[in-house]
Amino acid sequence: MLIDIICIGLMSLGLFFFFATTIGILRLPDFYSRMQAAGKGDTLSSMLVLTGLAVYNLHHWSFGTLLVSVKIMFILVFIFMASPTASHHIIEAGYDAGVKPWTKGEEKNEQEGKEN
Amino acid sequence: MMETFFIYIGVGILVLMFLTLYRGVVGPTAIDRLMAINVIGTKTTVLLVIIGTIFRRVDMFIDIALAYALLNFIATIAAARYFQARKNFIPGGWRRSVHQEHKEISDVD
């Protein structure tokens, strides 16, 4: 039962951070701030949900389930390295293209094809 | 009981994926769309592991999720490199403004 409680807590926290990431992607004003919300929140919430699943998978203790949990941890480590790298490359592409950052007082950069 | 909980978590992640798709459709620049696709891909990796847990075949779905995470990473890096090399595809990029200045000068001439 302790494993179930830990799993429910971790996965609910992960779903909450997924929700916060989506709010940030939908409502933040410009590209750079949206990218910040996407890069950080997505990494943290994926790690929380995958940790909860790896803990739940150890319910029946044997060598096979331990191997599966270690493989889930491999996915976790890969996401932990790959997601910030991908975010960095996307931001680098936008910065090289000269997308202007949002400053205080301007309107939200929401319109298609708007000249900024 | 835990299967019901996993189904609820999976449906919640699916709803959040559809909400993220709004930024992919509307997003003002091409890199906004790229960001939305990257986020949806990461959520798909998590969702595959949840589906495997519901079906009690995690050992099979784990490999699919790992391959999907690798593909998502490679696709994002490749698309970001592509847009970095062709800056005029991004609205508000420098090449479009340079082109417009050139056009204004030629209009004056």
Backbone of each chain as ProteinMPNN parsed JSONL, in Angstrom:
{"seq_chain_A": "MLIDIICIGLMSLGLFFFFATTIGILRLPDFYSRMQAAGKGDTLSSMLVLTGLAVYNLHHWSFGTLLVSVKIMFILVFIFMASPTASHHIIEAGYDAGVKPWTKGEEKNEQEGKEN", "coords_chain_A": {"N_chain_A": [[0.813, -1.21, 0.0], [2.019, 1.192, 0.651], [3.605, 1.649, -1.569], [1.633, 2.176, -3.482], [0.617, 4.588, -2.51], [2.836, 6.313, -2.701], [3.184, 6.238, -5.464], [0.749, 7.347, -6.406], [0.938, 9.937, -5.332], [3.294, 10.971, -6.635], [2.546, 10.818, -9.363], [0.264, 12.413, -9.486], [1.344, 14.9, -8.824], [3.035, 15.174, -11.032], [1.105, 15.35, -13.104], [-0.065, 17.753, -12.372], [2.078, 19.516, -12.861], [2.319, 19.154, -15.616], [-0.07, 20.361, -16.361], [0.447, 23.012, -15.541], [2.547, 23.588, -17.296], [1.157, 23.542, -19.743], [-0.593, 25.689, -19.392], [1.3, 27.752, -19.283], [2.411, 27.57, -21.898], [0.202, 28.282, -23.417], [-0.51, 30.886, -22.568], [1.602, 32.711, -22.076], [3.472, 35.669, -23.112], [5.425, 35.917, -25.319], [7.701, 34.259, -27.666], [10.109, 33.417, -26.403], [9.554, 33.299, -23.631], [7.507, 31.427, -23.614], [8.956, 29.228, -24.511], [10.613, 28.847, -22.352], [8.806, 28.015, -20.366], [7.937, 25.64, -21.567], [10.314, 24.102, -21.815], [11.325, 23.72, -19.166], [9.124, 22.945, -17.484], [8.096, 20.698, -18.809], [10.18, 18.813, -18.713], [10.461, 18.383, -15.909], [7.882, 17.414, -15.174], [7.609, 15.105, -16.737], [9.656, 13.581, -15.616], [8.635, 13.22, -13.027], [6.213, 11.744, -13.449], [7.214, 9.438, -14.723], [8.903, 8.44, -12.743], [6.992, 7.769, -10.806], [5.673, 5.675, -12.185], [7.773, 3.828, -12.405], [8.176, 3.216, -9.739], [5.706, 2.052, -9.125], [5.9, -0.208, -10.676], [7.52, -1.914, -9.3], [5.917, -3.449, -7.736], [5.359, -6.229, -7.735], [7.934, -8.037, -6.717], [10.644, -9.0, -8.568], [13.27, -10.246, -10.722], [12.68, -9.546, -13.345], [10.802, -7.388, -13.193], [12.416, -5.546, -11.903], [14.303, -5.093, -13.885], [12.671, -3.869, -15.818], [11.984, -1.537, -14.453], [14.483, -0.32, -14.289], [14.864, 0.188, -16.983], [12.836, 2.063, -17.436], [13.941, 4.079, -15.912], [16.122, 4.597, -17.56], [14.843, 5.817, -19.77], [13.984, 8.088, -18.442], [16.415, 9.355, -17.721], [17.353, 9.857, -20.269], [15.407, 11.675, -21.245], [15.888, 13.702, -19.437], [18.371, 14.589, -20.308], [17.928, 15.134, -23.044], [15.724, 16.852, -23.474], [16.283, 19.548, -22.452], [18.42, 20.073, -24.219], [17.187, 20.069, -26.75], [15.436, 22.223, -26.38], [17.278, 24.281, -26.098], [18.394, 24.322, -28.686], [16.183, 25.052, -30.237], [15.647, 27.618, -29.252], [18.017, 28.827, -29.977], [17.813, 28.809, -32.764], [15.615, 30.564, -33.067], [16.718, 32.904, -31.981], [18.868, 33.45, -33.684], [17.408, 33.985, -35.942], [16.423, 36.417, -35.321], [14.075, 36.982, -33.874], [12.109, 39.224, -32.154], [12.298, 39.924, -28.66], [9.621, 40.098, -26.243], [8.623, 43.143, -24.758], [7.774, 45.17, -21.874], [4.547, 46.573, -21.933], [4.006, 46.286, -24.62], [1.754, 44.677, -26.988], [0.523, 41.28, -26.827], [2.393, 38.836, -28.576], [0.729, 37.457, -30.672], [-0.508, 37.367, -33.13], [-0.826, 36.113, -36.45], [1.829, 36.345, -38.725], [2.561, 38.913, -37.993], [4.341, 41.983, -38.053], [7.215, 42.416, -36.33]], "CA_chain_A": [[0.0, 0.0, 0.0], [2.906, 2.359, 0.658], [4.015, 1.875, -2.953], [0.515, 2.825, -4.168], [0.496, 5.991, -2.067], [3.945, 7.063, -3.307], [2.93, 6.332, -6.909], [-0.338, 8.311, -6.637], [1.443, 11.283, -5.062], [4.225, 11.423, -7.679], [1.895, 11.005, -10.659], [-0.62, 13.577, -9.407], [2.218, 16.07, -8.912], [3.452, 15.283, -12.427], [-0.009, 15.856, -13.914], [-0.211, 19.178, -12.05], [3.098, 20.301, -13.56], [1.927, 19.168, -17.032], [-1.117, 21.375, -16.489], [1.087, 24.325, -15.45], [3.274, 23.786, -18.551], [0.228, 23.88, -20.81], [-1.042, 27.066, -19.146], [2.388, 28.632, -19.691], [2.537, 27.579, -23.354], [-0.94, 28.951, -24.043], [-0.816, 32.242, -22.137], [2.738, 33.627, -21.947], [3.336, 36.633, -24.207], [6.224, 35.788, -26.54], [8.285, 32.96, -27.959], [11.16, 33.007, -25.463], [8.968, 32.911, -22.343], [6.81, 30.15, -23.829], [9.963, 28.174, -24.602], [11.088, 28.594, -20.997], [7.793, 27.19, -19.694], [7.899, 24.306, -22.171], [11.522, 23.336, -21.546], [11.519, 23.316, -17.773], [7.989, 22.212, -16.917], [7.92, 19.387, -19.435], [11.203, 17.901, -18.179], [10.173, 18.024, -14.514], [6.675, 16.607, -15.024], [7.894, 13.775, -17.283], [10.438, 12.842, -14.638], [7.786, 12.82, -11.899], [5.288, 10.674, -13.837], [7.96, 8.208, -14.994], [9.351, 7.893, -11.457], [5.84, 7.102, -10.205], [5.438, 4.394, -12.86], [8.852, 2.9, -12.058], [7.929, 2.741, -8.369], [4.562, 1.13, -9.141], [6.285, -1.432, -11.36], [8.2, -2.801, -8.335], [4.884, -4.024, -6.868], [5.732, -7.647, -7.62], [9.387, -7.969, -6.745], [11.394, -10.08, -9.207], [14.335, -9.695, -11.547], [12.101, -8.941, -14.544], [10.248, -6.062, -12.901], [13.54, -4.658, -11.61], [14.881, -4.705, -15.182], [11.765, -2.909, -16.46], [12.113, -0.261, -13.746], [15.758, 0.286, -14.694], [14.684, 0.729, -18.335], [12.075, 3.309, -17.292], [14.905, 5.077, -15.461], [16.911, 4.999, -18.725], [14.038, 6.813, -20.5], [13.986, 9.307, -17.62], [17.713, 10.009, -17.859], [17.447, 10.37, -21.635], [14.591, 12.896, -21.329], [16.575, 14.709, -18.636], [19.43, 15.187, -21.108], [17.551, 15.525, -24.409], [14.735, 17.924, -23.556], [16.94, 20.861, -22.429], [19.216, 20.277, -25.429], [16.278, 20.444, -27.835], [14.966, 23.583, -26.101], [18.388, 25.196, -26.401], [18.567, 24.465, -30.129], [15.046, 25.803, -30.793], [15.831, 29.029, -28.902], [19.127, 29.333, -30.773], [17.275, 29.085, -34.102], [14.809, 31.78, -33.009], [17.572, 34.066, -31.706], [19.607, 33.75, -34.902], [16.496, 34.555, -36.923], [16.127, 37.781, -34.937], [12.739, 37.184, -33.32], [12.239, 40.228, -31.095], [11.676, 39.581, -27.38], [8.52, 40.945, -25.801], [8.948, 44.06, -23.661], [6.598, 45.585, -21.122], [3.754, 47.604, -22.576], [3.564, 45.866, -25.944], [0.703, 43.669, -27.008], [1.014, 39.913, -26.942], [2.809, 38.447, -29.916], [-0.165, 36.323, -30.941], [-1.128, 37.381, -34.448], [-0.082, 35.453, -37.522], [2.466, 37.195, -39.707], [2.676, 40.291, -37.522], [5.703, 42.492, -38.194], [7.756, 42.902, -35.062]], "C_chain_A": [[0.846, 1.259, 0.0], [3.35, 2.703, -0.76], [2.907, 2.58, -3.724], [0.426, 4.301, -3.8], [1.594, 6.851, -2.681], [3.683, 7.292, -4.79], [1.842, 7.368, -7.199], [0.142, 9.736, -6.402], [2.327, 11.804, -6.177], [3.494, 11.714, -8.98], [0.92, 12.167, -10.629], [0.177, 14.872, -9.484], [2.701, 16.279, -10.353], [2.354, 15.815, -13.312], [-0.249, 17.334, -13.639], [0.823, 20.014, -12.796], [2.887, 20.277, -15.072], [0.888, 20.253, -17.284], [-0.508, 22.782, -16.461], [1.876, 24.63, -16.72], [2.343, 24.207, -19.67], [-0.312, 25.294, -20.645], [0.024, 28.056, -19.606], [2.524, 28.712, -21.199], [1.391, 28.374, -23.981], [-0.962, 30.439, -23.73], [0.367, 33.191, -22.045], [2.895, 34.463, -23.227], [4.185, 36.363, -25.441], [6.933, 34.444, -26.597], [9.26, 32.51, -26.889], [10.576, 32.563, -24.13], [8.186, 31.613, -22.474], [7.792, 28.99, -23.874], [10.508, 27.827, -23.225], [10.105, 27.705, -20.246], [7.815, 25.771, -20.232], [9.113, 23.485, -21.768], [11.611, 22.834, -20.121], [10.375, 22.465, -17.251], [7.824, 20.82, -17.497], [8.924, 18.379, -18.892], [10.833, 17.428, -16.771], [8.958, 17.107, -14.419], [6.854, 15.22, -15.627], [8.674, 12.939, -16.284], [9.575, 12.366, -13.477], [6.88, 11.653, -12.273], [6.039, 9.368, -14.071], [8.51, 7.594, -13.71], [8.215, 7.173, -10.742], [5.565, 5.751, -10.841], [6.511, 3.373, -12.517], [8.672, 2.362, -10.643], [6.775, 1.748, -8.343], [4.947, -0.205, -9.753], [7.0, -2.405, -10.433], [7.209, -3.458, -7.383], [5.123, -5.517, -6.631], [7.235, -7.732, -7.812], [9.97, -9.195, -7.421], [12.456, -9.427, -10.085], [13.786, -8.984, -12.775], [11.557, -7.55, -14.285], [11.35, -5.066, -12.559], [14.185, -4.169, -12.897], [14.014, -3.671, -15.877], [11.865, -1.548, -15.784], [13.411, 0.449, -14.124], [15.633, 0.871, -16.101], [13.849, 2.003, -18.316], [13.005, 4.425, -16.825], [15.824, 5.515, -16.599], [16.169, 6.048, -19.548], [14.084, 8.145, -19.772], [15.291, 10.076, -17.79], [17.861, 10.591, -19.259], [16.634, 11.651, -21.792], [15.277, 14.028, -20.579], [17.715, 15.357, -19.405], [18.907, 15.794, -22.408], [16.631, 16.728, -24.445], [15.355, 19.319, -23.405], [17.792, 21.126, -23.658], [18.341, 20.725, -26.596], [15.752, 21.86, -27.632], [16.038, 24.607, -26.447], [18.538, 25.405, -27.901], [17.419, 25.25, -30.745], [15.227, 27.293, -30.5], [16.965, 29.639, -29.714], [18.672, 29.667, -32.192], [16.461, 30.37, -34.094], [15.657, 33.018, -32.805], [18.375, 34.451, -32.941], [18.708, 34.361, -35.958], [16.071, 35.961, -36.538], [14.699, 37.991, -34.5], [12.866, 38.107, -32.122], [11.607, 39.743, -29.8], [10.577, 40.57, -27.027], [9.007, 41.863, -24.704], [7.658, 44.592, -23.063], [5.861, 46.702, -21.852], [3.304, 47.242, -23.974], [2.393, 44.913, -25.841], [1.338, 42.297, -27.108], [1.313, 39.58, -28.395], [2.01, 37.224, -30.358], [-0.598, 36.249, -32.393], [-0.216, 36.739, -35.486], [0.51, 36.499, -38.464], [2.606, 38.645, -39.294], [4.125, 40.733, -37.619], [6.172, 43.037, -36.866], [9.221, 43.247, -35.255]], "O_chain_A": [[0.457, 2.276, -0.574], [3.461, 3.874, -1.122], [3.18, 3.474, -4.526], [0.193, 5.156, -4.655], [1.34, 7.97, -3.128], [3.921, 8.379, -5.316], [1.98, 8.174, -8.119], [-0.193, 10.642, -7.165], [2.155, 12.936, -6.63], [3.765, 12.718, -9.638], [0.755, 12.851, -11.639], [-0.251, 15.832, -10.126], [2.769, 17.41, -10.835], [2.613, 16.644, -14.185], [-0.594, 18.089, -14.548], [0.505, 21.088, -13.306], [3.224, 21.244, -15.755], [0.949, 20.971, -18.282], [-0.892, 23.643, -17.253], [1.892, 25.77, -17.184], [2.663, 25.101, -20.454], [-0.474, 26.02, -21.626], [-0.287, 29.068, -20.235], [2.731, 29.798, -21.74], [1.597, 29.068, -24.977], [-1.407, 31.212, -24.579], [0.152, 34.398, -21.942], [2.498, 34.021, -24.305], [3.691, 36.569, -26.549], [6.79, 33.606, -25.706], [9.248, 31.342, -26.498], [11.03, 31.576, -23.55], [8.192, 30.788, -21.561], [7.517, 27.909, -23.354], [10.828, 26.67, -22.949], [10.507, 26.758, -19.57], [7.724, 24.809, -19.47], [8.981, 22.313, -21.416], [11.93, 21.669, -19.883], [10.592, 21.41, -16.655], [7.462, 19.879, -16.792], [8.574, 17.226, -18.637], [10.883, 16.235, -16.474], [8.983, 16.128, -13.673], [6.315, 14.249, -15.096], [8.408, 11.749, -16.112], [9.748, 11.248, -12.991], [6.776, 10.682, -11.524], [5.568, 8.304, -13.669], [8.58, 6.371, -13.589], [8.417, 6.114, -10.147], [5.26, 4.784, -10.142], [6.213, 2.19, -12.354], [8.973, 1.199, -10.371], [6.831, 0.736, -7.646], [4.379, -1.235, -9.388], [7.083, -3.596, -10.735], [7.604, -3.97, -6.335], [5.094, -6.0, -5.499], [7.749, -7.529, -8.912], [9.82, -10.31, -6.921], [12.529, -8.202, -10.178], [14.325, -7.966, -13.21], [11.812, -6.628, -15.059], [11.242, -3.882, -12.88], [14.568, -3.004, -13.011], [14.524, -2.713, -16.458], [11.836, -0.517, -16.457], [13.437, 1.672, -14.263], [16.214, 1.916, -16.395], [14.112, 2.927, -19.087], [12.889, 5.568, -17.268], [16.268, 6.663, -16.623], [16.757, 7.04, -19.977], [14.207, 9.2, -20.394], [15.284, 11.292, -17.98], [18.419, 11.674, -19.432], [17.105, 12.611, -22.401], [15.256, 15.176, -21.023], [18.012, 16.534, -19.197], [19.382, 16.847, -22.834], [16.736, 17.552, -25.353], [14.988, 20.214, -24.166], [17.889, 22.268, -24.106], [18.699, 21.64, -27.337], [15.633, 22.62, -28.593], [15.75, 25.661, -27.014], [18.78, 26.525, -28.351], [17.634, 26.031, -31.672], [14.996, 28.134, -31.368], [16.906, 30.807, -30.099], [19.085, 30.678, -32.76], [16.589, 31.187, -35.006], [15.37, 34.069, -33.378], [18.549, 35.636, -33.224], [19.162, 35.157, -36.78], [15.424, 36.643, -37.332], [14.144, 39.067, -34.723], [13.62, 37.831, -31.189], [10.499, 39.206, -29.82], [10.599, 41.725, -27.452], [9.729, 41.426, -23.807], [6.588, 44.483, -23.661], [6.475, 47.657, -22.328], [2.336, 47.81, -24.479], [2.074, 44.404, -24.767], [2.518, 42.158, -27.427], [0.594, 39.981, -29.31], [2.53, 36.109, -30.414], [-1.015, 35.188, -32.856], [1.009, 36.82, -35.396], [-0.18, 37.403, -38.936], [2.754, 39.52, -40.147], [5.036, 39.965, -37.309], [5.608, 43.994, -36.337], [9.883, 43.679, -34.311]]}, "seq_chain_B": "MMETFFIYIGVGILVLMFLTLYRGVVGPTAIDRLMAINVIGTKTTVLLVIIGTIFRRVDMFIDIALAYALLNFIATIAAARYFQARKNFIPGGWRRSVHQEHKEISDVD", "coords_chain_B": {"N_chain_B": [[-8.217, -0.696, -8.791], [-5.904, 0.884, -9.027], [-5.618, 0.73, -11.778], [-7.776, 2.261, -12.71], [-6.976, 4.756, -11.768], [-4.658, 5.133, -13.34], [-5.86, 5.279, -15.837], [-7.296, 7.67, -15.589], [-5.165, 9.503, -15.279], [-3.938, 9.185, -17.782], [-5.975, 10.086, -19.531], [-6.109, 12.725, -18.698], [-3.54, 13.66, -19.482], [-3.873, 13.362, -22.221], [-5.883, 15.26, -22.81], [-4.446, 17.583, -22.159], [-2.519, 17.427, -24.161], [-4.072, 17.972, -26.419], [-4.772, 20.603, -25.841], [-2.254, 21.792, -26.011], [-1.878, 21.536, -28.691], [-3.194, 23.674, -29.769], [-1.357, 25.813, -29.711], [0.369, 24.798, -31.574], [-1.127, 24.979, -33.917], [-1.96, 27.676, -34.125], [0.231, 29.199, -33.464], [2.47, 31.997, -33.771], [5.027, 32.015, -35.026], [7.213, 29.799, -36.895], [8.879, 28.402, -35.204], [7.505, 28.377, -32.844], [5.547, 26.49, -33.409], [7.195, 24.285, -33.724], [8.122, 24.002, -31.109], [5.727, 23.284, -29.833], [5.242, 20.797, -31.005], [7.411, 19.384, -30.029], [6.838, 19.339, -27.271], [4.454, 17.872, -27.282], [5.447, 15.445, -28.215], [7.09, 14.628, -26.079], [5.134, 14.259, -24.114], [3.806, 12.141, -25.325], [5.65, 10.07, -25.079], [5.554, 9.601, -22.301], [2.892, 8.86, -22.121], [2.834, 6.448, -23.523], [4.173, 4.693, -21.815], [2.366, 4.686, -19.701], [0.137, 3.501, -20.951], [1.207, 0.971, -21.42], [1.449, 0.115, -18.76], [-1.249, -0.038, -18.041], [-2.141, -2.087, -19.728], [-0.65, -4.16, -18.722], [1.686, -4.93, -19.969], [4.32, -3.808, -19.747], [6.972, -4.349, -20.313], [7.084, -4.631, -23.042], [6.089, -2.2, -24.086], [7.933, -0.395, -23.123], [10.194, -0.371, -24.779], [9.154, 0.675, -27.127], [8.505, 3.237, -26.228], [11.035, 4.238, -25.608], [12.254, 4.261, -28.153], [10.566, 6.108, -29.356], [11.143, 8.412, -27.884], [13.81, 8.861, -28.653], [13.443, 9.327, -31.431], [11.872, 11.63, -31.368], [13.618, 13.479, -30.233], [15.688, 13.566, -32.182], [14.235, 14.492, -34.409], [13.414, 17.025, -33.557], [15.876, 18.351, -33.198], [16.842, 18.266, -35.846], [14.9, 19.764, -37.247], [15.155, 22.238, -35.979], [17.779, 22.925, -36.694], [17.381, 23.142, -39.449], [15.636, 25.372, -39.66], [17.304, 27.236, -38.587], [19.227, 27.48, -40.518], [17.755, 28.489, -42.638], [16.654, 31.371, -42.399], [14.704, 33.044, -43.338], [12.283, 31.826, -43.302], [11.022, 32.217, -40.94], [8.585, 34.276, -39.53], [9.141, 37.708, -38.95], [11.814, 37.417, -38.898], [15.297, 38.244, -39.639], [15.874, 38.353, -42.358], [13.608, 38.95, -43.821], [13.146, 41.618, -43.001], [15.419, 42.887, -43.961], [14.997, 42.508, -46.682], [12.686, 44.068, -47.021], [13.666, 46.639, -46.438], [15.413, 46.953, -48.575], [13.569, 46.962, -50.642], [12.168, 49.31, -50.093], [14.194, 51.184, -50.502], [14.65, 50.804, -53.235], [12.184, 51.623, -54.155], [12.301, 54.35, -53.587], [14.321, 55.103, -55.312]], "CA_chain_B": [[-8.234, 0.679, -8.339], [-4.796, 1.616, -9.634], [-5.844, 0.848, -13.222], [-8.647, 3.428, -12.904], [-6.15, 5.959, -11.574], [-3.804, 5.313, -14.512], [-6.69, 5.732, -16.957], [-7.571, 9.092, -15.384], [-3.946, 10.264, -15.581], [-3.742, 9.159, -19.234], [-6.952, 10.963, -20.18], [-5.689, 14.102, -18.407], [-2.414, 14.006, -20.345], [-4.388, 13.477, -23.595], [-6.553, 16.559, -22.909], [-3.407, 18.614, -22.189], [-1.906, 17.389, -25.481], [-4.929, 18.687, -27.37], [-4.659, 22.034, -25.556], [-0.974, 22.239, -26.554], [-1.993, 21.567, -30.16], [-3.626, 25.029, -30.158], [-0.157, 26.588, -30.014], [0.935, 24.277, -32.806], [-1.905, 25.414, -35.078], [-2.092, 29.132, -34.198], [1.5, 29.837, -33.131], [2.813, 33.009, -34.77], [6.22, 31.691, -35.803], [7.415, 28.377, -37.163], [9.541, 27.738, -34.08], [6.455, 28.099, -31.859], [4.949, 25.194, -33.783], [8.203, 23.258, -33.435], [8.1, 23.808, -29.656], [4.513, 22.546, -29.472], [5.418, 19.397, -31.418], [8.366, 18.784, -29.089], [6.147, 19.074, -26.001], [3.508, 16.77, -27.505], [6.228, 14.215, -28.311], [7.5, 14.203, -24.728], [3.941, 13.726, -23.456], [3.497, 10.842, -25.921], [6.544, 9.08, -24.463], [5.012, 9.252, -20.987], [1.596, 8.194, -22.319], [3.078, 5.061, -23.954], [4.496, 3.887, -20.623], [1.118, 4.532, -18.94], [-0.677, 2.506, -21.661], [1.801, -0.33, -21.13], [1.106, -0.284, -17.395], [-2.664, -0.433, -18.003], [-2.273, -3.385, -20.407], [0.226, -5.112, -18.034], [2.791, -5.35, -20.844], [5.277, -2.688, -19.733], [8.249, -4.774, -20.884], [7.037, -4.418, -24.486], [5.868, -0.797, -24.415], [9.099, 0.393, -22.731], [11.088, -0.209, -25.929], [8.503, 1.614, -28.051], [8.625, 4.583, -25.66], [12.436, 4.666, -25.748], [12.474, 4.6, -29.562], [9.838, 7.344, -29.658], [11.875, 9.539, -27.304], [14.957, 9.114, -29.526], [12.981, 9.917, -32.693], [11.403, 12.982, -31.084], [14.802, 14.317, -30.038], [16.373, 13.749, -33.465], [13.402, 15.316, -35.288], [13.441, 18.417, -33.091], [17.188, 18.923, -33.504], [16.967, 18.446, -37.292], [14.051, 20.868, -37.687], [15.725, 23.49, -35.477], [18.925, 23.228, -37.554], [16.846, 23.558, -40.753], [15.141, 26.746, -39.583], [18.434, 28.11, -38.316], [19.924, 27.72, -41.771], [16.889, 29.253, -43.545], [16.016, 32.262, -41.437], [13.599, 33.805, -43.905], [11.028, 31.098, -43.108], [10.417, 32.605, -39.674], [8.07, 35.644, -39.588], [9.869, 38.585, -38.049], [13.238, 37.15, -38.995], [16.052, 39.391, -40.149], [15.976, 38.4, -43.814], [12.441, 39.645, -44.332], [13.284, 43.058, -42.783], [16.422, 43.352, -44.918], [14.337, 42.543, -47.98], [11.776, 45.206, -47.079], [14.454, 47.859, -46.545], [15.892, 47.006, -49.942], [12.432, 47.311, -51.481], [11.879, 50.725, -49.879], [15.238, 51.965, -51.174], [14.426, 50.738, -54.677], [11.016, 52.451, -54.442], [12.751, 55.742, -53.597], [15.055, 55.312, -56.564]], "C_chain_B": [[-7.109, 1.476, -8.995], [-4.951, 1.739, -11.142], [-6.728, 2.052, -13.523], [-7.862, 4.725, -12.762], [-5.259, 6.221, -12.788], [-4.606, 5.796, -15.707], [-7.009, 7.218, -16.814], [-6.353, 9.942, -15.733], [-3.715, 10.32, -17.094], [-4.702, 10.072, -19.961], [-6.599, 12.426, -19.926], [-4.54, 14.537, -19.294], [-2.879, 14.19, -21.788], [-5.078, 14.821, -23.798], [-5.518, 17.686, -22.979], [-2.659, 18.624, -23.521], [-2.746, 18.139, -26.499], [-4.881, 20.193, -27.122], [-3.347, 22.594, -26.102], [-1.025, 22.351, -28.072], [-2.506, 22.919, -30.65], [-2.422, 25.884, -30.524], [0.493, 26.085, -31.29], [0.196, 24.749, -34.046], [-1.807, 26.926, -35.239], [-0.74, 29.825, -34.173], [2.046, 30.793, -34.164], [4.025, 32.64, -35.615], [6.343, 30.181, -35.973], [8.04, 27.68, -35.961], [8.582, 27.552, -32.913], [5.797, 26.752, -32.137], [5.9, 24.053, -33.46], [8.236, 22.938, -31.946], [6.891, 22.992, -29.238], [4.647, 21.076, -29.836], [6.381, 18.673, -30.479], [7.683, 18.423, -27.773], [5.176, 17.905, -26.148], [4.258, 15.438, -27.588], [6.683, 13.703, -26.957], [6.311, 13.611, -23.964], [3.574, 12.356, -24.012], [4.373, 9.743, -25.336], [6.012, 8.62, -23.109], [3.727, 8.435, -21.142], [1.768, 6.74, -22.748], [3.396, 4.178, -22.755], [3.229, 3.662, -19.784], [0.231, 3.477, -19.592], [-0.135, 1.1, -21.415], [1.478, -0.819, -19.734], [-0.351, -0.73, -17.299], [-2.845, -1.817, -18.615], [-1.434, -4.483, -19.767], [1.291, -5.703, -18.962], [3.833, -4.239, -20.902], [6.563, -3.076, -20.436], [8.28, -4.601, -22.392], [6.946, -2.93, -24.821], [7.061, 0.087, -24.051], [10.023, 0.656, -23.924], [10.497, 0.761, -26.939], [8.673, 3.042, -27.545], [10.043, 5.106, -25.814], [12.736, 5.069, -27.186], [11.759, 5.894, -29.92], [10.552, 8.559, -29.086], [13.088, 9.884, -28.164], [14.537, 9.813, -30.807], [12.553, 11.36, -32.491], [12.579, 13.938, -30.936], [15.494, 14.616, -31.365], [15.569, 14.672, -34.371], [13.436, 16.775, -34.87], [14.762, 19.083, -33.429], [17.313, 19.217, -34.997], [16.136, 19.631, -37.761], [14.596, 22.202, -37.205], [16.929, 23.902, -36.316], [18.463, 23.745, -38.91], [16.392, 25.007, -40.713], [16.257, 27.716, -39.256], [19.199, 28.442, -39.597], [19.094, 28.57, -42.722], [16.048, 30.213, -42.713], [14.813, 32.981, -42.009], [12.268, 33.072, -43.784], [10.303, 31.562, -41.853], [9.892, 34.033, -39.783], [8.753, 36.51, -38.552], [11.36, 38.342, -38.072], [13.964, 38.275, -39.725], [15.988, 39.486, -41.666], [14.794, 39.147, -44.427], [12.597, 41.159, -44.161], [14.322, 43.634, -43.741], [15.811, 43.478, -46.301], [13.426, 43.761, -48.098], [12.53, 46.527, -47.176], [14.964, 48.039, -47.968], [14.784, 47.456, -50.883], [12.111, 48.806, -51.333], [12.911, 51.602, -50.598], [15.001, 51.967, -52.675], [13.188, 51.55, -55.064], [11.397, 53.935, -54.507], [13.493, 56.046, -54.889], [14.079, 55.384, -57.744]], "O_chain_B": [[-7.32, 2.595, -9.462], [-4.489, 2.711, -11.738], [-6.471, 2.786, -14.477], [-8.051, 5.669, -13.529], [-5.108, 7.362, -13.222], [-4.129, 6.609, -16.499], [-6.995, 7.951, -17.803], [-6.477, 10.971, -16.397], [-3.343, 11.363, -17.631], [-4.311, 10.763, -20.902], [-6.759, 13.271, -20.807], [-4.545, 15.655, -19.809], [-2.366, 15.05, -22.504], [-4.892, 15.461, -24.833], [-5.676, 18.63, -23.753], [-2.213, 19.678, -23.975], [-2.213, 18.858, -27.343], [-4.941, 20.979, -28.068], [-3.308, 23.72, -26.597], [-0.31, 23.156, -28.669], [-2.288, 23.283, -31.805], [-2.448, 26.6, -31.525], [1.109, 26.865, -32.017], [0.799, 24.906, -35.108], [-1.597, 27.419, -36.347], [-0.562, 30.888, -34.766], [2.09, 30.444, -35.344], [4.045, 32.927, -36.811], [5.675, 29.4, -35.295], [7.771, 26.504, -35.716], [8.797, 26.677, -32.074], [5.525, 25.976, -31.221], [5.484, 22.995, -32.987], [8.359, 21.778, -31.551], [7.001, 22.108, -28.389], [4.222, 20.204, -29.079], [6.193, 17.496, -30.172], [7.911, 17.346, -27.222], [5.079, 17.054, -25.264], [3.773, 14.42, -27.095], [6.669, 12.499, -26.705], [6.445, 12.607, -23.264], [3.088, 11.498, -23.275], [3.911, 8.622, -25.12], [6.011, 7.429, -22.798], [3.492, 7.467, -20.418], [0.956, 5.887, -22.39], [2.938, 3.037, -22.687], [3.037, 2.583, -19.223], [-0.364, 2.652, -18.9], [-0.901, 0.155, -21.224], [1.258, -2.012, -19.524], [-0.669, -1.674, -16.575], [-3.607, -2.632, -18.096], [-1.489, -5.629, -20.213], [1.74, -6.833, -18.766], [4.19, -3.779, -21.987], [7.189, -2.24, -21.088], [9.351, -4.442, -22.977], [7.632, -2.448, -25.723], [7.206, 1.184, -24.589], [10.566, 1.751, -24.07], [11.211, 1.565, -27.537], [8.95, 3.953, -28.325], [10.242, 6.283, -26.116], [13.388, 6.085, -27.427], [12.278, 6.694, -30.699], [10.576, 9.618, -29.713], [13.373, 11.061, -28.387], [15.179, 10.772, -31.234], [12.83, 12.219, -33.329], [12.55, 15.06, -31.443], [15.846, 15.762, -31.648], [16.139, 15.54, -35.033], [13.481, 17.666, -35.719], [14.792, 20.225, -33.887], [17.819, 20.269, -35.387], [16.6, 20.424, -38.581], [14.518, 23.198, -37.926], [17.096, 25.082, -36.623], [19.062, 24.666, -39.466], [16.712, 25.789, -41.609], [16.176, 28.894, -39.605], [19.747, 29.534, -39.745], [19.656, 29.302, -43.536], [14.901, 29.928, -42.367], [13.979, 33.482, -41.254], [11.226, 33.632, -44.126], [9.103, 31.329, -41.71], [10.668, 34.935, -40.099], [8.927, 36.096, -37.406], [12.103, 38.995, -37.34], [13.343, 39.14, -40.343], [16.041, 40.587, -42.214], [14.941, 39.874, -45.409], [12.231, 41.918, -45.059], [14.142, 44.729, -44.273], [16.075, 44.446, -47.014], [13.391, 44.415, -49.14], [12.11, 47.434, -47.895], [14.948, 49.147, -48.504], [15.022, 48.234, -51.807], [11.819, 49.485, -52.318], [12.57, 52.611, -51.213], [15.134, 53.005, -53.324], [13.129, 52.105, -56.162], [10.899, 54.682, -55.35], [13.317, 57.108, -55.485], [14.503, 55.556, -58.887]]}, "name": "protein", "num_of_chains": 2, "seq": "MLIDIICIGLMSLGLFFFFATTIGILRLPDFYSRMQAAGKGDTLSSMLVLTGLAVYNLHHWSFGTLLVSVKIMFILVFIFMASPTASHHIIEAGYDAGVKPWTKGEEKNEQEGKENMMETFFIYIGVGILVLMFLTLYRGVVGPTAIDRLMAINVIGTKTTVLLVIIGTIFRRVDMFIDIALAYALLNFIATIAAARYFQARKNFIPGGWRRSVHQEHKEISDVD"}
